[in-house]
Amino acid sequence: MGPLITIAWTFLKIGLVFVGGGYVLIPLLHRIMVDQYRWLTLKEFLDGVAISQLTPGPLAILATFTGYRAGGFAGALVGTAAIFLPCTALMIFLSRRYERLRNIRLIREVLDGVIPAVVGLVAAAGWQLGTTSLVSVRDFVIFAAGFAILQFTKVSPLFVILGAGALGYFLHFQ
C-alpha cells in the first residue's frame, strides 16, 4: 500500500472511533503512530500532542502533524481529511434525526454506559502521558499547578498552556 493510502486508511479508521474527544484515543494514537508505523518518535508524539493543544480540534490536528511527517504536504491533507470524514458524516446524519433519537430510551441507556468508559479511557491516556513525560520535580510542579488552576479557577486552558510553556522556557535558561 502506498504511503498516502496507508495514511488515509489509518486516519479514517481512527476517525470512526473518535468518540468522546481525542484524549480517549491517546493510547491508540501512540500505538499506531509511534509503535506500529514509526511515523513519530515518542518525543515527537508528545510534542505533537502539546502543540495540538494550541489549535482548534486538538488531537485531530495531530493527524495533520503526523500526516505531514509521514507523507509531506499531501500526507497532511489526507490525514486531516480522513480523520474528519467519519465524524462529519455521522454528525450530518444524526443532526437531522436528533429530536427523534434523543427520546429513545435505548439511546439514553447506551450513552449512560459509554460515559463511564470514556472517563476510564481519558484516565488511561492521562496515565500514559504522565508516565512518559513527568520525569523531574519541575515537571510534577508544573503538572500540579496546571491541574490546580484548571480545577479551582475559571482560567482558560489556553492561558494555562501558554503560561506553562513560558515557565518551561524561562526555567530552561536558569
N, CA, C and O atoms as a DFTB+ gen file, in Angstrom:
696 C
 N C O
     1  1       0.847      -1.180       0.000
     2  2       0.000       0.000       0.000
     3  2       0.888       1.238       0.000
     4  3       1.869       1.297       0.741
     5  1       0.552       2.228      -0.826
     6  2       1.324       3.461      -0.867
     7  2       1.163       4.255       0.411
     8  3       0.192       4.066       1.144
     9  1       2.115       5.151       0.687
    10  2       2.067       5.892       1.947
    11  2       0.792       6.727       2.123
    12  3       0.247       6.784       3.225
    13  1       0.313       7.368       1.065
    14  2      -0.897       8.188       1.214
    15  2      -2.133       7.327       1.464
    16  3      -3.028       7.723       2.211
    17  1      -2.182       6.151       0.840
    18  2      -3.302       5.234       1.087
    19  2      -3.253       4.738       2.534
    20  3      -4.284       4.649       3.201
    21  1      -2.055       4.417       3.011
    22  2      -1.898       3.967       4.396
    23  2      -2.316       5.061       5.365
    24  3      -3.025       4.798       6.337
    25  1      -1.877       6.289       5.104
    26  2      -2.251       7.427       5.956
    27  2      -3.767       7.594       5.941
    28  3      -4.386       7.730       6.997
    29  1      -4.375       7.583       4.742
    30  2      -5.827       7.771       4.628
    31  2      -6.579       6.672       5.376
    32  3      -7.488       6.960       6.154
    33  1      -6.208       5.434       5.147
    34  2      -6.913       4.309       5.773
    35  2      -6.743       4.342       7.295
    36  3      -7.696       4.101       8.035
    37  1      -5.537       4.640       7.752
    38  2      -5.277       4.692       9.192
    39  2      -6.122       5.767       9.861
    40  3      -6.776       5.498      10.869
    41  1      -6.120       6.972       9.321
    42  2      -6.859       8.067       9.956
    43  2      -8.365       7.951       9.744
    44  3      -9.140       8.469      10.548
    45  1      -8.785       7.290       8.690
    46  2     -10.216       7.016       8.522
    47  2     -10.688       6.074       9.627
    48  3     -11.749       6.284      10.214
    49  1      -9.900       5.036       9.909
    50  2     -10.253       4.098      10.992
    51  2     -10.248       4.807      12.348
    52  3     -11.138       4.583      13.168
    53  1      -9.257       5.654      12.583
    54  2      -9.202       6.402      13.843
    55  2     -10.419       7.318      13.943
    56  3     -11.040       7.414      15.001
    57  1     -10.758       7.989      12.849
    58  2     -11.921       8.877      12.833
    59  2     -13.213       8.157      13.135
    60  3     -14.137       8.748      13.695
    61  1     -13.294       6.877      12.770
    62  2     -14.505       6.098      13.040
    63  2     -14.713       5.842      14.530
    64  3     -15.847       5.661      14.973
    65  1     -13.632       5.825      15.307
    66  2     -13.763       5.571      16.744
    67  2     -13.455       6.811      17.578
    68  3     -13.229       6.713      18.784
    69  1     -13.447       7.958      16.945
    70  2     -13.139       9.227      17.600
    71  2     -14.324       9.648      18.464
    72  3     -14.956      10.673      18.207
    73  1     -14.621       8.847      19.492
    74  2     -15.770       9.085      20.369
    75  2     -15.278       9.672      21.670
    76  3     -14.310       9.177      22.248
    77  1     -15.933      10.724      22.143
    78  2     -15.592      11.280      23.447
    79  2     -14.435      12.253      23.404
    80  3     -13.923      12.632      24.458
    81  1     -14.009      12.666      22.244
    82  2     -12.893      13.593      22.152
    83  2     -11.589      12.843      21.967
    84  3     -11.513      11.633      22.182
    85  1     -10.587      13.563      21.574
    86  2      -9.313      12.958      21.234
    87  2      -8.539      12.350      22.369
    88  3      -7.736      11.445      22.144
    89  1      -8.751      12.818      23.597
    90  2      -7.945      12.329      24.707
    91  2      -8.131      10.836      24.945
    92  3      -7.197      10.155      25.370
    93  1      -9.312      10.329      24.679
    94  2      -9.532       8.895      24.887
    95  2      -8.747       8.067      23.877
    96  3      -8.545       6.869      24.074
    97  1      -8.310       8.698      22.808
    98  2      -7.583       7.984      21.766
    99  2      -6.069       8.055      21.901
   100  3      -5.357       7.463      21.091
   101  1      -5.561       8.760      22.897
   102  2      -4.107       8.909      23.013
   103  2      -3.392       7.567      23.035
   104  3      -2.399       7.410      22.325
   105  1      -3.849       6.583      23.822
   106  2      -3.142       5.287      23.777
   107  2      -3.175       4.640      22.383
   108  3      -2.172       4.083      21.936
   109  1      -4.314       4.712      21.705
   110  2      -4.422       4.155      20.357
   111  2      -3.526       4.909      19.388
   112  3      -2.801       4.298      18.603
   113  1      -3.574       6.235      19.441
   114  2      -2.738       7.042      18.552
   115  2      -1.263       6.757      18.788
   116  3      -0.489       6.652      17.836
   117  1      -0.870       6.632      20.049
   118  2       0.524       6.317      20.365
   119  2       0.923       4.978      19.765
   120  3       1.982       4.862      19.147
   121  1       0.081       3.965      19.945
   122  2       0.383       2.628      19.437
   123  2       0.552       2.659      17.912
   124  3       1.474       2.048      17.373
   125  1      -0.347       3.377      17.222
   126  2      -0.299       3.410      15.754
   127  2       0.854       4.273      15.252
   128  3       1.660       3.826      14.435
   129  1       0.933       5.513      15.742
   130  2       1.886       6.484      15.191
   131  2       3.327       6.218      15.602
   132  3       4.249       6.429      14.814
   133  1       3.522       5.755      16.836
   134  2       4.885       5.553      17.345
   135  2       5.323       4.103      17.207
   136  3       6.380       3.814      16.648
   137  1       4.494       3.187      17.727
   138  2       4.918       1.781      17.774
   139  2       4.738       1.048      16.444
   140  3       5.658       0.374      15.982
   141  1       3.557       1.175      15.826
   142  2       3.272       0.380      14.631
   143  2       3.952       0.920      13.383
   144  3       4.749       0.219      12.760
   145  1       3.644       2.168      13.008
   146  2       4.184       2.708      11.757
   147  2       5.494       3.470      11.929
   148  3       6.202       3.718      10.953
   149  1       5.817       3.839      13.159
   150  2       7.028       4.607      13.444
   151  2       7.087       5.908      12.642
   152  3       8.148       6.337      12.190
   153  1       5.905       6.522      12.481
   154  2       5.832       7.822      11.812
   155  2       6.407       8.905      12.704
   156  3       6.934       9.901      12.208
   157  1       6.311       8.722      14.036
   158  2       6.811       9.684      15.003
   159  2       7.628       8.957      16.059
   160  3       7.385       7.788      16.361
   161  1       8.597       9.666      16.611
   162  2       9.268       9.158      17.804
   163  2       8.373       9.492      19.002
   164  3       7.425      10.266      18.868
   165  1       8.666       8.916      20.164
   166  2       7.884       9.234      21.361
   167  2       7.949      10.728      21.655
   168  3       6.936      11.338      21.997
   169  1       9.133      11.319      21.525
   170  2       9.293      12.759      21.767
   171  2       8.466      13.564      20.776
   172  3       7.800      14.522      21.170
   173  1       8.493      13.199      19.505
   174  2       7.695      13.909      18.501
   175  2       6.204      13.765      18.791
   176  3       5.439      14.716      18.632
   177  1       5.796      12.571      19.218
   178  2       4.393      12.347      19.552
   179  2       3.963      13.268      20.690
   180  3       2.933      13.935      20.598
   181  1       4.759      13.302      21.769
   182  2       4.421      14.163      22.903
   183  2       4.457      15.633      22.504
   184  3       3.617      16.416      22.949
   185  1       5.424      16.018      21.668
   186  2       5.467      17.396      21.172
   187  2       4.224      17.696      20.328
   188  3       3.643      18.776      20.431
   189  1       3.823      16.732      19.495
   190  2       2.633      16.917      18.662
   191  2       1.370      17.067      19.490
   192  3       0.512      17.893      19.179
   193  1       1.255      16.266      20.549
   194  2       0.100      16.394      21.452
   195  2       0.121      17.772      22.097
   196  3      -0.914      18.432      22.176
   197  1       1.285      18.212      22.558
   198  2       1.392      19.524      23.207
   199  2       1.074      20.650      22.232
   200  3       0.319      21.563      22.566
   201  1       1.640      20.594      21.035
   202  2       1.398      21.631      20.036
   203  2      -0.069      21.658      19.632
   204  3      -0.644      22.728      19.433
   205  1      -0.667      20.491      19.512
   206  2      -2.058      20.430      19.062
   207  2      -3.018      21.053      20.067
   208  3      -4.154      21.373      19.715
   209  1      -2.581      21.232      21.311
   210  2      -3.432      21.873      22.309
   211  2      -3.621      23.355      22.022
   212  3      -4.527      23.980      22.574
   213  1      -2.787      23.921      21.176
   214  2      -2.884      25.335      20.844
   215  2      -3.795      25.591      19.650
   216  3      -3.945      26.734      19.216
   217  1      -4.401      24.541      19.119
   218  2      -5.211      24.665      17.910
   219  2      -6.636      24.187      18.164
   220  3      -6.894      23.474      19.133
   221  1      -7.567      24.586      17.284
   222  2      -8.917      24.018      17.402
   223  2      -8.883      22.533      17.061
   224  3      -8.081      22.107      16.230
   225  1      -9.731      21.754      17.685
   226  2      -9.794      20.318      17.419
   227  2      -8.507      19.633      17.766
   228  3      -7.936      18.933      16.931
   229  1      -8.020      19.820      19.009
   230  2      -6.668      19.469      19.377
   231  2      -6.084      18.186      18.817
   232  3      -5.143      18.259      18.026
   233  1      -6.583      17.026      19.178
   234  2      -5.889      15.819      18.754
   235  2      -6.153      15.471      17.299
   236  3      -5.395      14.706      16.702
   237  1      -7.204      16.012      16.723
   238  2      -7.408      15.805      15.294
   239  2      -6.290      16.486      14.513
   240  3      -5.889      16.008      13.451
   241  1      -5.791      17.596      15.036
   242  2      -4.699      18.292      14.369
   243  2      -3.421      17.463      14.427
   244  3      -2.522      17.644      13.605
   245  1      -3.339      16.553      15.397
   246  2      -2.208      15.631      15.438
   247  2      -2.162      14.788      14.164
   248  3      -1.087      14.369      13.736
   249  1      -3.324      14.539      13.557
   250  2      -3.369      13.822      12.277
   251  2      -2.659      14.630      11.191
   252  3      -1.960      14.066      10.349
   253  1      -2.840      15.945      11.213
   254  2      -2.165      16.810      10.241
   255  2      -0.657      16.743      10.436
   256  3       0.099      16.590       9.477
   257  1      -0.230      16.862      11.691
   258  2       1.193      16.814      12.029
   259  2       1.806      15.479      11.614
   260  3       2.857      15.439      10.974
   261  1       1.135      14.382      11.987
   262  2       1.645      13.054      11.659
   263  2       1.613      12.812      10.155
   264  3       2.564      12.275       9.587
   265  1       0.508      13.211       9.508
   266  2       0.419      13.062       8.059
   267  2       1.550      13.780       7.355
   268  3       2.110      13.267       6.386
   269  1       1.892      14.972       7.840
   270  2       2.990      15.731       7.249
   271  2       4.314      15.004       7.431
   272  3       5.108      14.903       6.496
   273  1       4.551      14.492       8.652
   274  2       5.810      13.777       8.918
   275  2       5.907      12.494       8.080
   276  3       6.996      12.100       7.661
   277  1       4.750      11.844       7.839
   278  2       4.764      10.568       7.128
   279  2       4.688      10.729       5.614
   280  3       5.194       9.882       4.877
   281  1       4.056      11.816       5.138
   282  2       3.851      11.939       3.705
   283  2       3.915      13.344       3.156
   284  3       3.389      13.607       2.075
   285  1       4.551      14.258       3.881
   286  2       4.690      15.628       3.401
   287  2       3.356      16.366       3.391
   288  3       2.428      16.011       4.117
   289  1       3.278      17.392       2.561
   290  2       2.078      18.230       2.497
   291  2       0.850      17.414       2.102
   292  3      -0.223      17.584       2.682
   293  1       1.003      16.536       1.125
   294  2      -0.125      15.690       0.701
   295  2      -0.568      14.779       1.845
   296  3      -1.766      14.565       2.033
   297  1       0.378      14.244       2.608
   298  2       0.044      13.408       3.759
   299  2      -0.727      14.181       4.815
   300  3      -1.643      13.645       5.438
   301  1      -0.355      15.446       5.017
   302  2      -1.061      16.293       5.987
   303  2      -2.510      16.497       5.551
   304  3      -3.426      16.398       6.368
   305  1      -2.714      16.780       4.275
   306  2      -4.080      16.968       3.767
   307  2      -4.901      15.688       3.865
   308  3      -6.056      15.719       4.289
   309  1      -4.311      14.573       3.476
   310  2      -5.015      13.284       3.503
   311  2      -5.350      12.887       4.937
   312  3      -6.476      12.474       5.215
   313  1      -4.386      13.006       5.852
   314  2      -4.618      12.651       7.253
   315  2      -5.721      13.487       7.872
   316  3      -6.580      12.963       8.581
   317  1      -5.701      14.783       7.609
   318  2      -6.714      15.682       8.167
   319  2      -8.096      15.362       7.610
   320  3      -9.062      15.244       8.364
   321  1      -8.189      15.221       6.300
   322  2      -9.500      14.916       5.690
   323  2     -10.029      13.567       6.167
   324  3     -11.216      13.430       6.461
   325  1      -9.161      12.589       6.243
   326  2      -9.600      11.240       6.624
   327  2     -10.071      11.169       8.067
   328  3     -11.032      10.459       8.363
   329  1      -9.418      11.887       8.969
   330  2      -9.834      11.802      10.375
   331  2     -11.156      12.543      10.616
   332  3     -11.922      12.173      11.506
   333  1     -11.423      13.586       9.825
   334  2     -12.663      14.346       9.995
   335  2     -13.842      13.767       9.224
   336  3     -14.990      14.047       9.568
   337  1     -13.594      12.976       8.204
   338  2     -14.678      12.469       7.353
   339  2     -15.732      11.665       8.124
   340  3     -16.918      11.958       7.979
   341  1     -15.361      10.666       8.935
   342  2     -16.399       9.886       9.627
   343  2     -17.254      10.716      10.579
   344  3     -18.477      10.580      10.584
   345  1     -16.626      11.578      11.387
   346  2     -17.414      12.347      12.353
   347  2     -18.289      13.376      11.656
   348  3     -19.394      13.658      12.117
   349  1     -17.816      13.937      10.557
   350  2     -18.637      14.892       9.808
   351  2     -19.854      14.195       9.224
   352  3     -20.973      14.697       9.331
   353  1     -19.642      13.046       8.610
   354  2     -20.766      12.293       8.037
   355  2     -21.747      11.864       9.136
   356  3     -22.961      11.949       8.953
   357  1     -21.222      11.408      10.270
   358  2     -22.084      10.985      11.374
   359  2     -22.891      12.161      11.927
   360  3     -24.081      12.014      12.208
   361  1     -22.261      13.315      12.084
   362  2     -22.975      14.478      12.621
   363  2     -24.048      14.968      11.654
   364  3     -25.114      15.400      12.093
   365  1     -23.793      14.912      10.363
   366  2     -24.820      15.291       9.393
   367  2     -26.001      14.339       9.505
   368  3     -27.154      14.770       9.494
   369  1     -25.718      13.050       9.613
   370  2     -26.776      12.045       9.747
   371  2     -27.560      12.239      11.045
   372  3     -28.791      12.259      11.031
   373  1     -26.843      12.383      12.172
   374  2     -27.502      12.474      13.468
   375  2     -28.231      13.796      13.681
   376  3     -29.301      13.820      14.289
   377  1     -27.674      14.878      13.196
   378  2     -28.299      16.177      13.443
   379  2     -29.678      16.276      12.805
   380  3     -30.559      16.964      13.320
   381  1     -29.857      15.601      11.708
   382  2     -31.178      15.604      11.050
   383  2     -32.192      14.759      11.815
   384  3     -33.398      14.915      11.626
   385  1     -31.707      13.863      12.678
   386  2     -32.592      12.949      13.399
   387  2     -32.546      13.145      14.919
   388  3     -33.088      12.330      15.666
   389  1     -31.904      14.217      15.374
   390  2     -31.654      14.404      16.796
   391  2     -32.925      14.406      17.632
   392  3     -33.000      13.695      18.635
   393  1     -33.901      15.169      17.252
   394  2     -35.126      15.272      18.050
   395  2     -35.764      13.906      18.262
   396  3     -36.261      13.608      19.348
   397  1     -35.751      13.095      17.246
   398  2     -36.348      11.763      17.363
   399  2     -35.462      10.819      18.184
   400  3     -35.972      10.055      19.003
   401  1     -34.156      10.863      17.976
   402  2     -33.237       9.944      18.642
   403  2     -33.088      10.224      20.141
   404  3     -32.952       9.290      20.931
   405  1     -33.113      11.489      20.535
   406  2     -32.864      11.813      21.943
   407  2     -33.952      11.304      22.872
   408  3     -33.732      11.202      24.079
   409  1     -35.110      10.987      22.340
   410  2     -36.210      10.489      23.162
   411  2     -36.297       8.965      23.208
   412  3     -37.195       8.415      23.845
   413  1     -35.382       8.291      22.546
   414  2     -35.390       6.829      22.547
   415  2     -34.634       6.337      23.778
   416  3     -33.465       6.666      23.980
   417  1     -35.312       5.558      24.581
   418  2     -34.753       5.068      25.853
   419  2     -33.449       4.295      25.631
   420  3     -32.491       4.482      26.382
   421  1     -33.399       3.444      24.630
   422  2     -32.206       2.656      24.350
   423  2     -30.992       3.560      24.108
   424  3     -29.904       3.274      24.609
   425  1     -31.162       4.627      23.360
   426  2     -30.062       5.557      23.070
   427  2     -29.565       6.185      24.374
   428  3     -28.357       6.248      24.604
   429  1     -30.475       6.648      25.224
   430  2     -30.083       7.246      26.510
   431  2     -29.330       6.235      27.369
   432  3     -28.333       6.584      28.000
   433  1     -29.798       4.981      27.400
   434  2     -29.159       3.951      28.226
   435  2     -27.771       3.579      27.698
   436  3     -26.843       3.349      28.475
   437  1     -27.640       3.522      26.375
   438  2     -26.327       3.239      25.784
   439  2     -25.348       4.348      26.155
   440  3     -24.214       4.071      26.546
   441  1     -25.773       5.586      26.035
   442  2     -24.895       6.704      26.387
   443  2     -24.539       6.684      27.867
   444  3     -23.418       7.030      28.238
   445  1     -25.481       6.283      28.718
   446  2     -25.193       6.169      30.147
   447  2     -24.113       5.116      30.419
   448  3     -23.382       5.224      31.403
   449  1     -24.010       4.116      29.572
   450  2     -22.959       3.110      29.715
   451  2     -21.645       3.547      29.105
   452  3     -20.579       3.173      29.595
   453  1     -21.705       4.334      28.040
   454  2     -20.495       4.769      27.348
   455  2     -19.732       5.817      28.154
   456  3     -18.501       5.821      28.160
   457  1     -20.450       6.694      28.826
   458  2     -19.800       7.803      29.525
   459  2     -18.768       7.324      30.548
   460  3     -17.655       7.850      30.539
   461  1     -19.064       6.355      31.436
   462  2     -18.016       5.895      32.368
   463  2     -16.808       5.281      31.652
   464  3     -15.674       5.433      32.107
   465  1     -17.046       4.595      30.548
   466  2     -15.930       4.014      29.795
   467  2     -15.050       5.116      29.221
   468  3     -13.826       4.986      29.213
   469  1     -15.650       6.190      28.745
   470  2     -14.890       7.316      28.201
   471  2     -14.041       7.946      29.308
   472  3     -12.884       8.297      29.076
   473  1     -14.605       8.091      30.500
   474  2     -13.831       8.626      31.624
   475  2     -12.621       7.719      31.898
   476  3     -11.520       8.211      32.146
   477  1     -12.824       6.410      31.853
   478  2     -11.717       5.472      32.042
   479  2     -10.655       5.607      30.964
   480  3      -9.461       5.543      31.254
   481  1     -11.083       5.791      29.727
   482  2     -10.122       5.965      28.633
   483  2      -9.327       7.258      28.789
   484  3      -8.128       7.286      28.512
   485  1      -9.986       8.323      29.231
   486  2      -9.283       9.584      29.464
   487  2      -8.264       9.402      30.589
   488  3      -7.138       9.889      30.496
   489  1      -8.663       8.699      31.650
   490  2      -7.737       8.445      32.762
   491  2      -6.533       7.628      32.279
   492  3      -5.398       7.917      32.659
   493  1      -6.772       6.615      31.450
   494  2      -5.674       5.803      30.907
   495  2      -4.740       6.647      30.050
   496  3      -3.520       6.496      30.116
   497  1      -5.315       7.534      29.246
   498  2      -4.494       8.423      28.417
   499  2      -3.656       9.341      29.299
   500  3      -2.475       9.558      29.028
   501  1      -4.268       9.882      30.358
   502  2      -3.531      10.731      31.292
   503  2      -2.391       9.976      31.954
   504  3      -1.289      10.500      32.115
   505  1      -2.675       8.741      32.335
   506  2      -1.643       7.907      32.967
   507  2      -0.476       7.685      32.003
   508  3       0.687       7.826      32.381
   509  1      -0.797       7.338      30.761
   510  2       0.260       7.068      29.782
   511  2       1.085       8.319      29.506
   512  3       2.313       8.249      29.450
   513  1       0.428       9.455      29.335
   514  2       1.168      10.696      29.111
   515  2       2.014      11.049      30.325
   516  3       3.164      11.469      30.191
   517  1       1.437      10.876      31.515
   518  2       2.164      11.206      32.735
   519  2       3.398      10.358      32.941
   520  3       4.451      10.877      33.314
   521  1       3.289       9.061      32.706
   522  2       4.432       8.175      32.938
   523  2       5.554       8.398      31.936
   524  3       6.703       8.051      32.208
   525  1       5.238       8.971      30.784
   526  2       6.291       9.201      29.786
   527  2       6.813      10.631      29.789
   528  3       7.894      10.884      29.257
   529  1       6.073      11.579      30.374
   530  2       6.521      12.968      30.275
   531  2       6.797      13.643      31.617
   532  3       7.427      14.700      31.642
   533  1       6.348      13.069      32.727
   534  2       6.630      13.657      34.039
   535  2       7.850      12.948      34.624
   536  3       7.727      11.901      35.260
   537  1       9.023      13.529      34.403
   538  2      10.258      12.840      34.783
   539  2      11.074      13.589      35.827
   540  3      12.006      13.021      36.396
   541  1      10.750      14.840      36.091
   542  2      11.532      15.611      37.055
   543  2      10.594      16.284      38.055
   544  3       9.378      16.329      37.863
   545  1      11.177      16.794      39.103
   546  2      10.393      17.528      40.104
   547  2       9.732      18.735      39.444
   548  3       8.569      19.036      39.716
   549  1      10.464      19.418      38.585
   550  2       9.912      20.573      37.860
   551  2       8.662      20.184      37.091
   552  3       7.670      20.913      37.104
   553  1       8.704      19.022      36.413
   554  2       7.549      18.550      35.651
   555  2       6.338      18.348      36.553
   556  3       5.219      18.715      36.193
   557  1       6.570      17.757      37.737
   558  2       5.474      17.500      38.671
   559  2       4.913      18.803      39.241
   560  3       3.707      18.912      39.465
   561  1       5.777      19.787      39.475
   562  2       5.313      21.082      39.984
   563  2       4.445      21.777      38.936
   564  3       3.384      22.308      39.262
   565  1       4.891      21.774      37.684
   566  2       4.100      22.397      36.609
   567  2       2.795      21.637      36.417
   568  3       1.748      22.252      36.214
   569  1       2.840      20.317      36.477
   570  2       1.630      19.497      36.387
   571  2       0.639      19.873      37.490
   572  3      -0.536      20.121      37.221
   573  1       1.123      19.913      38.728
   574  2       0.243      20.217      39.871
   575  2      -0.334      21.623      39.757
   576  3      -1.511      21.841      40.047
   577  1       0.489      22.569      39.337
   578  2      -0.003      23.945      39.177
   579  2      -1.072      24.013      38.086
   580  3      -2.116      24.637      38.273
   581  1      -0.811      23.377      36.963
   582  2      -1.800      23.373      35.876
   583  2      -3.099      22.714      36.298
   584  3      -4.181      23.218      35.998
   585  1      -2.996      21.595      36.990
   586  2      -4.190      20.895      37.474
   587  2      -4.981      21.785      38.422
   588  3      -6.195      21.928      38.283
   589  1      -4.289      22.379      39.386
   590  2      -4.966      23.222      40.372
   591  2      -5.633      24.429      39.719
   592  3      -6.769      24.768      40.050
   593  1      -4.939      25.069      38.804
   594  2      -5.513      26.238      38.134
   595  2      -6.767      25.846      37.365
   596  3      -7.784      26.535      37.448
   597  1      -6.707      24.751      36.621
   598  2      -7.876      24.334      35.837
   599  2      -9.014      23.826      36.714
   600  3     -10.186      24.011      36.387
   601  1      -8.672      23.195      37.812
   602  2      -9.693      22.619      38.682
   603  2     -10.392      23.669      39.544
   604  3     -11.597      23.574      39.777
   605  1      -9.652      24.662      40.016
   606  2     -10.193      25.569      41.026
   607  2     -10.378      27.013      40.574
   608  3     -10.767      27.863      41.376
   609  1     -10.108      27.304      39.309
   610  2     -10.338      28.658      38.795
   611  2     -11.076      28.561      37.465
   612  3     -11.355      27.471      36.966
   613  1     -11.376      29.701      36.920
   614  2     -12.037      29.735      35.614
   615  2     -11.074      30.197      34.518
   616  3     -11.498      30.669      33.463
   617  1      -9.782      30.056      34.781
   618  2      -8.767      30.431      33.808
   619  2      -8.880      29.504      32.604
   620  3      -9.050      28.294      32.755
   621  1      -8.786      30.076      31.417
   622  2      -8.862      29.300      30.177
   623  2      -7.682      28.337      30.070
   624  3      -6.551      28.698      30.398
   625  1      -7.945      27.102      29.607
   626  2      -6.832      26.161      29.381
   627  2      -5.751      26.730      28.461
   628  3      -4.573      26.404      28.610
   629  1      -6.148      27.578      27.515
   630  2      -5.166      28.194      26.618
   631  2      -4.131      28.982      27.412
   632  3      -2.937      28.897      27.126
   633  1      -4.580      29.749      28.410
   634  2      -3.639      30.537      29.208
   635  2      -2.767      29.650      30.095
   636  3      -1.606      29.971      30.349
   637  1      -3.321      28.545      30.559
   638  2      -2.528      27.603      31.355
   639  2      -1.423      27.007      30.481
   640  3      -0.274      26.910      30.910
   641  1      -1.769      26.612      29.266
   642  2      -0.783      26.034      28.345
   643  2       0.289      27.059      27.985
   644  3       1.481      26.754      28.016
   645  1      -0.138      28.279      27.641
   646  2       0.834      29.324      27.303
   647  2       1.725      29.658      28.497
   648  3       2.933      29.842      28.346
   649  1       1.124      29.735      29.685
   650  2       1.904      30.013      30.893
   651  2       2.904      28.907      31.193
   652  3       4.051      29.177      31.551
   653  1       2.466      27.661      31.044
   654  2       3.369      26.536      31.278
   655  2       4.511      26.543      30.264
   656  3       5.658      26.256      30.607
   657  1       4.191      26.872      29.025
   658  2       5.243      26.961      28.009
   659  2       6.246      28.058      28.328
   660  3       7.453      27.859      28.190
   661  1       5.751      29.212      28.755
   662  2       6.640      30.312      29.131
   663  2       7.483      29.933      30.340
   664  3       8.678      30.225      30.392
   665  1       6.849      29.276      31.317
   666  2       7.574      28.835      32.506
   667  2       8.659      27.824      32.144
   668  3       9.782      27.901      32.643
   669  1       8.313      26.873      31.271
   670  2       9.304      25.892      30.830
   671  2      10.473      26.556      30.121
   672  3      11.629      26.190      30.333
   673  1      10.165      27.529      29.284
   674  2      11.214      28.265      28.575
   675  2      12.093      29.023      29.561
   676  3      13.321      28.976      29.476
   677  1      11.448      29.729      30.507
   678  2      12.180      30.511      31.486
   679  2      13.071      29.621      32.363
   680  3      14.241      29.930      32.589
   681  1      12.500      28.513      32.851
   682  2      13.260      27.615      33.730
   683  2      14.393      26.914      33.001
   684  3      15.397      26.552      33.614
   685  1      14.241      26.724      31.709
   686  2      15.284      26.059      30.918
   687  2      16.570      26.876      30.903
   688  3      17.666      26.317      30.852
   689  1      16.435      28.201      30.947
   690  2      17.601      29.060      30.848
   691  2      18.120      29.535      32.197
   692  3      18.909      30.477      32.259
   693  1      17.690      28.901      33.269
   694  2      18.182      29.265      34.613
   695  2      19.471      28.555      34.909
   696  3      20.039      28.731      35.987
